[in-house]
Amino acid sequence: MESASQGRLKAEVPAVTATAATTHIALKPRTATMEALEDITYGSIAGVVGKYIEYPFDTVKVRLQSQPDHLPLRYTGPLDCFRQSLRADGFLGLYRGISAPLFGAAVETSSLFFFERIGREAIYASGFHPRDSGLTLPQLWFTGAFSGAFTSFLLTPVELVKCKIQVPESEAAGARAAARLRPIPVVKDIFRHHGLVGFWHGQVGTLIRESGGCAAWFGSKETATKLLRDWNEKRSLARKPSTPAELARMRTDPLPLWQQALAGATAGMSYNFLFFPADTIKSRMQTTPLGQSTKGQSFGNEARALWRQAGLGGFYRGCGVTVLRSAPSSAFIFMVYDGLKKYFPMQ
């Protein structure tokens, strides 16, 4: 499977070099519409696959992040949260409210790939970089930040509903019993209590997490891919001399599957670790009980309250389990997306 950056360059070349077992296949010129449709369709599928893998860990993360200031901590750590959640609701309870996140994952991942393409086109259109050559790594980090910033505005309402389902009001208030909430009633309650603007409660946290995190997500993926290609090339040259054609093919052929997984896992861990504090603050804001006034609950005020309550460690509550689940999830997202683009290109 090829990397996402390689897939985006197909429109700019008349043919694709196949492996030794296949022939050269001439491709029709790719239109911007087909490329965008691939981003939306294949990004949605990849996002859904990744969400099924990570959702139980995400539920634990949100419950750890949203523990109230005025009560003793209910969970001593991720394993304790897993145990209590399994005891209370069983394994399926960890998938509570997954319908909204599945929709959100489809929106998020397809939007990320779509807006990342728009960011690339903006760089090419500016004239700062020739269209017939690949972008530099700093430019790829920029297109990731560009993508995350725009995606955050689509994602905040979906995450708001998800967080309120994962941490029901009774649990957020410290009670043991947890009401089973559904997306549609939660949406209606948010609108009734806070109006349309209420769906973007926590937007600042999502914006920081997505713009910074997606810069790391795309940038780390491409950086790891480049390092692995350089390593493969050095190993090959150490074994035997290579012709210029062989070296060129080595730089464009898909990485071995395990290296693709490694690059994708690196991207996921970078995304989640670097901007985790912003996600913690966002989760605390978005798990405020429905009907409770959010006046004065700004990103800065919530950050100061958390600092007073728990210090620096409070901002990283649930970070370990989040980084752990992000490795396989992100690896699968990139592998599914790149695989679909390679084997099922839209003409």
C-alpha positions as CSV (number, residue, x, y, z in Angstrom):
1,M,0.0,0.0,0.0
2,E,1.2,3.5,-0.7
3,S,1.3,6.4,1.6
4,A,-1.3,9.1,1.5
5,S,1.1,11.6,0.0
6,Q,1.9,9.3,-2.9
7,G,-1.8,8.7,-3.5
8,R,-2.3,12.5,-3.8
9,L,0.4,12.7,-6.5
10,K,-1.3,10.2,-8.9
11,A,-3.1,13.0,-10.6
12,E,0.1,14.6,-11.5
13,V,1.8,11.7,-13.3
14,P,0.7,9.9,-16.5
15,A,1.4,6.4,-15.3
16,V,2.1,4.4,-12.2
17,T,5.1,2.0,-11.8
18,A,3.9,-1.4,-10.8
19,T,5.8,-4.1,-9.0
20,A,7.9,-6.8,-10.9
21,A,4.9,-9.1,-10.9
22,T,2.7,-6.6,-12.8
23,T,2.8,-4.3,-15.8
24,H,2.8,-0.6,-16.2
25,I,-0.8,0.6,-16.1
26,A,-1.7,3.9,-17.7
27,L,-4.1,5.9,-15.7
28,K,-6.7,8.4,-16.9
29,P,-6.2,11.9,-15.6
30,R,-7.6,12.2,-12.2
31,T,-10.1,15.0,-11.6
32,A,-10.3,17.1,-8.4
33,T,-13.8,15.8,-7.9
34,M,-12.7,12.1,-8.0
35,E,-9.8,12.9,-5.6
36,A,-12.2,14.7,-3.2
37,L,-14.7,11.8,-3.5
38,E,-12.0,9.3,-2.6
39,D,-11.0,11.4,0.5
40,I,-14.6,11.5,1.7
41,T,-15.5,7.9,1.0
42,Y,-12.3,6.1,1.9
43,G,-11.6,8.5,4.8
44,S,-15.1,7.7,6.2
45,I,-14.5,3.9,6.0
46,A,-11.1,4.2,7.6
47,G,-12.4,6.4,10.4
48,V,-15.2,3.9,11.2
49,V,-12.7,1.0,11.4
50,G,-10.4,3.0,13.6
51,K,-13.2,4.0,15.9
52,Y,-14.3,0.4,16.6
53,I,-10.8,-0.3,17.6
54,E,-10.3,2.6,19.9
55,Y,-13.7,3.4,21.4
56,P,-13.5,1.4,24.6
57,F,-10.2,3.1,25.4
58,D,-11.8,6.5,24.5
59,T,-14.6,5.9,27.0
60,V,-12.1,5.2,29.8
61,K,-10.1,8.3,28.8
62,V,-13.2,10.6,28.9
63,R,-14.3,9.1,32.3
64,L,-10.8,9.7,33.8
65,Q,-10.6,13.2,32.4
66,S,-14.0,14.3,33.6
67,Q,-13.8,13.4,37.3
68,P,-15.2,16.3,39.3
69,D,-13.1,18.8,41.3
70,H,-15.2,18.7,44.4
71,L,-15.2,14.9,45.1
72,P,-12.5,12.3,45.7
73,L,-11.3,10.7,42.5
74,R,-13.6,7.8,41.6
75,Y,-11.0,6.0,39.5
76,T,-7.4,5.4,40.6
77,G,-6.2,4.9,37.0
78,P,-7.1,3.3,33.6
79,L,-7.2,-0.3,34.9
80,D,-9.4,0.6,37.8
81,C,-11.7,2.5,35.4
82,F,-11.9,-0.5,33.1
83,R,-12.7,-2.8,36.1
84,Q,-15.4,-0.5,37.5
85,S,-16.9,0.0,34.0
86,L,-17.0,-3.7,33.2
87,R,-18.5,-4.5,36.6
88,A,-21.2,-1.9,36.2
89,D,-22.2,-2.2,32.5
90,G,-20.3,-5.2,31.1
91,F,-18.0,-5.0,28.0
92,L,-20.7,-3.6,25.8
93,G,-21.0,-0.7,28.2
94,L,-17.6,0.5,27.0
95,Y,-19.3,1.0,23.6
96,R,-22.1,3.1,25.1
97,G,-23.1,5.8,22.6
98,I,-20.9,4.6,19.8
99,S,-23.4,5.6,17.1
100,A,-22.6,9.3,17.4
101,P,-18.8,8.7,17.5
102,L,-19.0,6.4,14.4
103,F,-20.7,9.2,12.5
104,G,-18.1,11.6,14.0
105,A,-15.2,9.4,13.0
106,A,-16.4,9.3,9.5
107,V,-16.8,13.1,9.4
108,E,-13.5,13.6,11.1
109,T,-11.3,11.3,9.1
110,S,-12.8,12.2,5.7
111,S,-12.6,15.9,6.6
112,L,-8.9,15.5,7.6
113,F,-7.9,14.0,4.3
114,F,-10.1,16.3,2.3
115,F,-8.9,19.5,4.0
116,E,-5.3,18.2,3.9
117,R,-5.7,18.0,0.1
118,I,-7.0,21.6,0.1
119,G,-4.0,22.7,2.1
120,R,-1.7,21.1,-0.5
121,E,-3.5,22.8,-3.4
122,A,-3.2,26.1,-1.6
123,I,0.6,25.7,-1.4
124,Y,0.8,24.8,-5.1
125,A,-1.5,27.7,-6.0
126,S,0.6,30.1,-4.1
127,G,3.5,29.4,-6.4
128,F,5.9,28.7,-3.5
129,H,6.3,25.1,-4.5
130,P,6.3,23.4,-8.0
131,R,3.3,21.2,-8.6
132,D,5.4,18.4,-10.2
133,S,7.4,17.7,-7.0
134,G,6.4,16.4,-3.6
135,L,6.0,18.8,-0.7
136,T,8.7,19.2,1.9
137,L,8.2,17.8,5.5
138,P,7.6,21.3,7.0
139,Q,4.9,21.9,4.3
140,L,3.3,18.6,5.2
141,W,3.2,19.5,8.8
142,F,1.5,22.8,7.8
143,T,-1.1,21.1,5.7
144,G,-1.9,18.9,8.7
145,A,-2.5,21.9,10.9
146,F,-4.6,23.5,8.2
147,S,-6.7,20.4,7.9
148,G,-7.2,20.0,11.7
149,A,-8.2,23.7,12.1
150,F,-11.1,23.4,9.6
151,T,-12.1,19.9,10.8
152,S,-12.4,21.1,14.4
153,F,-15.5,23.1,13.6
154,L,-17.3,20.0,12.3
155,L,-16.0,17.8,15.1
156,T,-16.9,19.8,18.2
157,P,-20.7,19.2,18.1
158,V,-20.2,15.5,17.6
159,E,-17.7,15.2,20.4
160,L,-20.0,17.2,22.7
161,V,-22.7,14.6,22.2
162,K,-20.2,11.7,22.6
163,C,-18.8,13.0,25.9
164,K,-22.3,13.5,27.4
165,I,-23.2,9.9,26.5
166,Q,-19.9,8.5,27.8
167,V,-20.2,10.3,31.1
168,P,-23.9,10.6,31.9
169,E,-25.1,13.3,34.3
170,S,-25.5,11.1,37.3
171,E,-21.9,9.8,36.9
172,A,-20.6,13.3,36.4
173,A,-22.3,14.3,39.6
174,G,-20.7,11.4,41.5
175,A,-23.6,9.0,41.7
176,R,-23.1,5.3,41.0
177,A,-26.1,4.8,38.7
178,A,-25.6,5.9,35.2
179,A,-28.5,6.7,32.9
180,R,-28.3,5.2,29.4
181,L,-28.4,8.2,27.1
182,R,-29.1,8.2,23.4
183,P,-27.7,10.7,20.8
184,I,-31.1,12.2,19.7
185,P,-32.4,13.0,23.2
186,V,-29.0,14.5,24.1
187,V,-29.0,16.6,20.9
188,K,-32.5,17.9,21.8
189,D,-31.5,18.7,25.4
190,I,-28.4,20.6,24.3
191,F,-30.4,22.7,21.9
192,R,-33.2,23.3,24.5
193,H,-30.8,24.4,27.2
194,H,-28.1,26.2,25.2
195,G,-29.4,26.9,21.7
196,L,-27.5,26.3,18.5
197,V,-24.3,27.9,19.7
198,G,-24.2,25.4,22.6
199,F,-23.1,22.7,20.3
200,W,-19.7,24.4,20.0
201,H,-19.0,24.4,23.7
202,G,-15.4,23.4,24.0
203,Q,-14.5,24.6,20.5
204,V,-11.2,26.2,21.7
205,G,-9.9,22.9,23.1
206,T,-10.9,21.1,19.9
207,L,-9.3,23.7,17.7
208,I,-6.0,23.5,19.7
209,R,-6.0,19.7,19.8
210,E,-6.9,19.3,16.1
211,S,-4.7,21.9,14.5
212,G,-1.7,20.9,16.6
213,G,-2.5,17.3,16.7
214,C,-3.2,16.9,13.0
215,A,0.1,18.7,12.2
216,A,1.8,16.0,14.2
217,W,-0.5,13.2,12.7
218,F,0.2,13.9,9.1
219,G,3.7,15.3,9.7
220,S,4.8,12.3,11.8
221,K,3.4,9.9,9.3
222,E,5.3,11.4,6.4
223,T,8.5,11.9,8.5
224,A,8.5,8.3,9.6
225,T,7.8,7.1,6.1
226,K,10.8,9.1,4.8
227,L,13.1,7.8,7.5
228,L,12.0,4.2,6.7
229,R,12.5,4.7,3.0
230,D,16.0,6.1,3.6
231,W,16.7,3.1,5.9
232,N,15.5,0.6,3.2
233,E,17.6,2.3,0.6
234,K,20.8,2.1,2.7
235,R,20.2,-1.5,3.4
236,S,19.6,-2.3,-0.2
237,L,22.8,-0.4,-1.3
238,A,24.8,-2.3,1.4
239,R,23.7,-5.6,-0.1
240,K,24.3,-4.8,-3.8
241,P,24.7,-1.8,-6.1
242,S,21.5,-0.4,-7.5
243,T,20.7,1.3,-10.8
244,P,19.1,4.8,-10.8
245,A,15.9,3.1,-12.0
246,E,15.9,0.7,-9.0
247,L,16.6,3.5,-6.6
248,A,13.7,5.6,-8.1
249,R,11.4,2.6,-7.7
250,M,12.5,2.1,-4.1
251,R,11.5,5.7,-3.3
252,T,8.0,5.3,-4.8
253,D,7.0,1.7,-4.2
254,P,4.9,1.0,-1.1
255,L,6.6,0.3,2.1
256,P,6.4,-3.2,3.6
257,L,3.2,-3.7,5.5
258,W,4.9,-3.6,9.0
259,Q,6.6,-0.4,8.1
260,Q,3.3,1.2,7.0
261,A,1.8,0.1,10.3
262,L,4.8,1.6,12.2
263,A,4.5,4.9,10.5
264,G,0.7,5.1,11.1
265,A,1.2,4.1,14.8
266,T,3.8,6.8,15.2
267,A,1.4,9.4,13.8
268,G,-1.4,8.4,16.2
269,M,0.8,8.5,19.3
270,S,2.2,11.9,18.3
271,Y,-1.3,13.3,17.7
272,N,-2.6,12.2,21.1
273,F,0.4,12.9,23.3
274,L,1.6,16.3,22.2
275,F,-1.8,18.2,22.7
276,F,-3.4,16.0,25.3
277,P,-3.9,18.8,27.9
278,A,-6.2,20.6,25.5
279,D,-8.3,17.5,25.0
280,T,-8.5,17.1,28.8
281,I,-9.9,20.6,29.3
282,K,-12.3,20.1,26.4
283,S,-13.6,16.9,27.9
284,R,-14.2,18.5,31.3
285,M,-16.1,21.3,29.6
286,Q,-18.2,19.0,27.5
287,T,-19.2,16.7,30.4
288,T,-20.9,19.5,32.3
289,P,-24.4,18.2,33.2
290,L,-27.1,19.2,30.8
291,G,-29.0,22.2,32.0
292,Q,-26.2,23.5,34.1
293,S,-25.1,27.0,33.2
294,T,-21.9,27.1,31.2
295,K,-21.5,30.9,31.6
296,G,-18.0,31.7,32.6
297,Q,-16.8,28.2,31.8
298,S,-14.1,29.3,29.4
299,F,-11.1,27.2,28.3
300,G,-8.8,29.4,30.4
301,N,-10.9,29.2,33.5
302,E,-11.3,25.4,33.2
303,A,-7.5,25.1,32.8
304,R,-6.8,27.2,35.9
305,A,-9.3,25.2,38.0
306,L,-7.7,21.9,36.9
307,W,-4.3,23.2,37.8
308,R,-5.4,24.2,41.3
309,Q,-7.1,20.8,41.7
310,A,-4.5,18.4,40.4
311,G,-1.4,20.2,39.1
312,L,0.3,19.2,35.9
313,G,-0.6,15.5,36.3
314,G,-4.3,16.4,36.1
315,F,-3.8,17.5,32.5
316,Y,-2.5,14.1,31.5
317,R,-5.1,12.0,33.3
318,G,-5.9,9.2,30.9
319,C,-3.0,10.0,28.6
320,G,-1.4,6.5,28.8
321,V,-4.5,4.6,27.7
322,T,-5.1,7.2,25.0
323,V,-1.7,6.9,23.5
324,L,-1.9,3.1,23.8
325,R,-5.1,2.8,21.8
326,S,-4.0,5.4,19.2
327,A,-1.2,3.2,17.9
328,P,-3.3,0.4,16.4
329,S,-6.2,2.7,15.5
330,S,-4.1,5.2,13.6
331,A,-2.1,2.4,11.9
332,F,-5.4,0.8,10.6
333,I,-6.8,4.2,9.5
334,F,-3.8,4.9,7.2
335,M,-3.5,1.3,6.0
336,V,-7.2,1.1,5.2
337,Y,-7.3,4.5,3.5
338,D,-4.1,4.0,1.5
339,G,-5.2,0.4,0.6
340,L,-8.6,1.5,-0.7
341,K,-7.0,4.3,-2.8
342,K,-4.5,1.9,-4.3
343,Y,-6.8,-1.0,-5.1
344,F,-10.1,0.9,-5.8
345,P,-9.1,4.2,-7.4
346,M,-12.1,6.2,-8.6
347,Q,-11.8,7.1,-12.3
